[in-house]
Amino acid sequence: MPNGPLTLPARLCLLAWDTARPAAGGAAHRPGPVRAGALVELARRGLLTDEDGIATPADLDTSTGDAVLDGLLELVRESRPHSWRTWVTLRARVTLDAVREQLVAEGYLRAEKRRVLGVFPSVEYALERKAAVEVLREETRQVLRGPLPVAGISERDAALAVLAAAAGLLRESTPGRRAEELTERAAAATPGLLGIVRELSTAVPAGTAVAASS
């Protein structure tokens, strides 16, 4: 992947962008996939674990050094227990806003301050690195379609492809067997992650629909 340092939520935010309309801010209405990516990222790092379907912090002190992930981890710690599915939508805009600020700092997005009705301050985002996003989209499609064997795909790239496909970010279907193999690959190195990825994959389409209608 050309954007190796980027986390899963950052990559999913970029994949949600319509590169044909770089100034349209299409990712503004896709907080669900971004939040799901952050949850998987924290689970991959062992900072969130599953306890009977509940997203549970592994401890009260560890941090990642990433503002987006640490913000979500703190939110989960301070909130009453919720299922993984609930966390896909619960205050998900907080995570999306933090990811977009991160992507502005790294030069992928441009922030434009405006006023709604000439009074209320607002920020709109425009895509700056369109070519990088197009490469990311094509490489994610290749993960979904093949021909690279699933065993040769990294766990993070597999998780990205699974969540992007579930959210409809690439506008194409994936053969069922390939999708299952990628899901298993995404969880290969982390005990307990398989069920989490499956749960989030089923929750993301509903979360996307809720965001789009709000």
C-alpha positions in Angstrom: 0.0 0.0 0.0 1.3 3.5 -0.8 0.1 4.9 2.5 1.9 2.6 4.9 2.0 4.9 7.9 -1.7 5.6 7.8 -4.0 3.8 10.3 -7.1 1.9 9.2 -9.5 4.7 10.1 -7.4 7.2 8.0 -7.4 4.8 5.0 -11.1 4.2 5.3 -11.8 7.9 5.4 -9.8 8.4 2.2 -11.5 5.4 0.5 -14.9 7.0 1.2 -13.9 10.1 -0.8 -15.2 10.5 -4.4 -12.0 11.4 -6.3 -14.2 12.7 -9.1 -15.5 15.3 -6.7 -12.4 16.1 -4.6 -14.0 19.3 -3.2 -17.3 17.7 -2.3 -16.4 16.3 1.0 -18.1 13.0 0.4 -16.4 11.4 3.4 -18.4 13.7 5.7 -21.3 11.3 5.8 -19.3 8.1 6.3 -18.3 8.1 10.0 -19.3 4.4 10.4 -16.5 2.8 8.4 -14.0 5.1 9.9 -15.1 4.2 13.5 -15.1 0.5 12.6 -11.5 0.9 11.4 -10.5 2.5 14.6 -12.1 -0.3 16.6 -10.3 -2.9 14.6 -7.0 -1.0 14.9 -7.3 -0.9 18.7 -8.3 -4.6 18.9 -5.3 -5.5 16.7 -3.1 -3.8 19.1 -4.6 -5.6 22.1 -6.0 -2.4 23.6 -9.7 -3.4 23.1 -10.8 -7.0 23.8 -14.1 -8.8 23.5 -16.0 -9.8 26.6 -19.3 -11.5 25.7 -19.8 -9.2 22.7 -18.8 -6.0 24.7 -15.8 -3.8 23.5 -13.7 -3.8 26.7 -10.5 -1.8 27.3 -7.6 -4.1 28.2 -6.4 -1.6 30.9 -6.9 2.0 32.0 -3.5 3.4 31.2 -2.0 2.3 27.9 -2.0 4.6 24.9 -1.0 4.4 21.3 0.5 7.8 20.7 -2.1 8.3 17.9 -4.6 11.1 18.7 -7.5 9.4 16.9 -7.0 6.0 18.5 -6.3 7.4 21.9 -9.4 9.6 21.7 -11.6 6.6 21.0 -9.9 4.5 23.6 -10.6 7.2 26.2 -14.2 7.4 25.1 -14.7 3.7 25.5 -13.1 3.8 29.0 -15.3 6.6 30.2 -18.6 5.2 28.8 -20.8 2.5 30.1 -20.3 -0.9 28.3 -21.4 -1.1 24.7 -21.3 -3.8 22.0 -19.0 -3.5 19.1 -22.0 -2.9 16.9 -23.2 0.1 19.0 -19.7 1.7 18.9 -19.9 1.8 15.1 -22.4 4.6 15.3 -22.2 6.0 18.9 -20.6 9.4 18.7 -18.8 8.2 15.6 -18.6 11.7 14.2 -16.0 12.5 16.9 -13.6 9.9 15.4 -14.3 11.1 11.9 -13.5 14.7 12.8 -10.3 13.6 14.5 -9.2 11.6 11.4 -9.9 14.5 9.1 -7.8 16.8 11.2 -5.0 14.2 11.1 -5.3 13.9 7.3 -5.2 17.7 7.0 -1.9 17.8 9.0 -0.4 15.1 6.8 -1.4 16.9 3.5 -4.1 14.5 2.3 -7.0 16.9 2.9 -7.4 20.7 2.9 -9.7 22.4 5.5 -11.8 25.3 4.3 -13.5 27.5 6.9 -16.9 28.8 6.0 -20.0 30.2 7.6 -23.4 28.6 7.3 -26.1 31.2 6.5 -23.4 33.8 7.0 -23.4 33.2 10.7 -22.5 29.7 12.0 -18.8 28.7 11.6 -18.2 25.5 9.6 -15.3 23.6 8.2 -15.4 21.8 4.8 -12.8 19.5 3.5 -11.3 19.0 0.1 -9.1 16.2 -1.2 -5.5 17.3 -1.9 -3.8 14.1 -2.8 -6.2 12.6 -5.3 -3.6 10.4 -7.0 -2.6 8.8 -3.7 -6.3 7.9 -3.0 -6.8 6.5 -6.5 -3.8 4.2 -5.9 -5.1 3.2 -2.6 -8.5 2.4 -4.1 -7.0 0.3 -6.9 -4.8 -1.7 -4.6 -7.6 -2.4 -2.2 -9.7 -3.6 -5.2 -6.8 -6.0 -6.1 -6.9 -7.3 -2.5 -10.6 -8.0 -2.9 -10.4 -9.5 -6.4 -7.0 -11.3 -6.4 -4.9 -12.7 -8.0 -2.6 -12.3 -5.0 -3.1 -15.2 -2.7 -4.8 -14.2 0.6 -1.8 -15.7 2.5 0.4 -13.0 0.9 -1.7 -10.1 2.1 -1.0 -8.3 5.3 -3.5 -8.5 8.1 -4.1 -4.7 8.0 -4.6 -4.7 4.3 -7.0 -7.6 4.6 -9.0 -5.8 7.3 -9.1 -2.6 5.2 -10.5 -4.5 2.2 -13.1 -6.3 4.3 -14.4 -3.1 5.9 -14.3 -1.1 2.7 -16.3 -3.8 0.9 -18.8 -4.1 3.7 -19.4 -0.4 3.6 -19.7 -0.3 -0.2 -16.8 2.2 -0.5 -15.5 0.5 -3.6 -18.9 0.0 -5.3 -18.2 -3.6 -6.3 -19.0 -7.0 -4.8 -16.5 -9.6 -3.5 -16.9 -13.4 -4.0 -18.1 -14.8 -0.8 -15.3 -17.3 -0.3 -12.6 -14.6 -1.0 -14.3 -12.3 1.5 -14.3 -15.0 4.2 -10.7 -15.8 3.6 -9.8 -12.1 3.9 -11.7 -11.8 7.1 -9.8 -14.8 8.5 -6.6 -13.3 7.3 -7.3 -9.9 9.0 -7.6 -11.7 12.3 -4.7 -14.2 11.8 -2.3 -12.7 14.3 -4.6 -11.6 17.0 -6.6 -14.0 19.2 -10.3 -13.1 19.4 -10.2 -10.7 16.5 -12.0 -12.8 14.0 -15.4 -12.5 15.8 -14.8 -8.7 16.2 -14.1 -8.2 12.4 -17.1 -10.3 11.5 -19.4 -8.3 13.9 -18.1 -4.9 12.6 -18.4 -6.0 9.0 -22.1 -6.7 9.5 -22.6 -3.5 11.4 -20.9 -1.1 9.0 -23.6 -1.1 6.2 -26.3 -0.2 8.7 -24.1 2.5 10.3 -23.4 4.0 6.9 -27.2 4.1 6.1 -27.9 5.8 9.4 -25.3 8.4 8.7 -26.5 9.1 5.2 -30.1 9.6 6.3 -29.2 11.9 9.2 
